Amino acid sequence: MKRVNTATASFGALAILLALIGLGAPAAGQQPGSPRTGAPRQIGMPSRGHASASSVSGSVDERDLRYAVTQVEVLPNQQSSFFPTSGSTINNGGVVAGYSFSGALGASNDFYLTAVGFIGEPGKLEALPLLGGWPGAFAFGITNNKQAFGVANNVDSAGNLVATPVVWDHGSPINLGTLLPNSTAAAIGMNNRGEVVGGSISFDLNVETPFVWYKGQMKALPLLPGAVGGEADGINDPGQITGFLDFGTTPPPGTGEFHSVLWTPKAGSYVVLDLGTLGGDFSTGQHINNRGQVVGYATDAQGFTHAYLWNGGPSKISVCYRAEHIALPSASTSAGR
């Protein structure tokens, strides 16, 4: 999943990096896509069910609920808009971040090279300026300080699609760069202090390395013994980071190849905690709140995927508690509320 085949066609390089966060967890027995940074997952994407107010039940009286569904507009000269499932696509002030594009989602090079990031409120979208020399961009999230983050997309001299991580600081794009030359990278998470995390894939080394960027400096995050790479997906305001490590072809005995981890800042570096798996070969932490709680997903020994919530302490991850369906008001009952 994380070791990029440098012999792939030009679509493959960026598509692997951006095949990504995706629209869903992998189906049973399928390897997740990598890394999850904005475009749709291209493998292992299960079908999604939809429930209406008349088909679900719950203990909450719908008369107490106030919901309204608002369509997000599309930028001029584009056909569709998309909100990635990683990052933080809406901040506490209701400002959203995403991107508009034309054609089919992820279907061709044009998707990557013509997409335009945006921020704003529904009906008041603002196109984010493109990074000089990079014709396309995805915005993956926005902080409470209205700093947006994501990637800029381009084609290199060999015809390969590549990406570079970007932060839009109140509209001005900043190229964060990559850890090594001849690489492609993505900004996947950002906190309100301006720290950015993600993954940087070296085509020469054929491996992805997790990174943290702050005030113009990008640093590789430390790995656990035996790990060959990894990815950082979420960071909270205290600076704790979650993601996963790749243990390659020789994972710890009795465990899977990809492990959810937690990086905690300490004395100028980071302490790495292995959060384990659910008995399968993959787990990843995707988001972390300011209390240090981690949510993510993992496969079990049968290859099925489960959401998990990790509450801290020495325990490993476990299957998330059962969710209850809540009946939402139908259009007819919510009109005028």
Beta strands, then each sheet from edge to edge (+ up, - down):
strand 1: 80-82
strand 2: 96-101
strand 3: 116-121
strand 4: 124-127
strand 5: 136-142
strand 6: 147-155
strand 7: 161-169
strand 8: 172-175
strand 9: 183-190
strand 10: 196-202
strand 11: 207-214
strand 12: 217-220
strand 13: 229-235
strand 14: 241-246
strand 15: 258-266
strand 16: 269-276
strand 17: 279-288
strand 18: 294-300
strand 19: 305-310
sheet 1: 1+ 2- 3+ 4-
sheet 2: 5+ 6- 7+ 8-
sheet 3: 9+ 10- 11+ 12-
sheet 4: 13+ 14- 15+ 16-
sheet 5: 17+ 18- 19+
end
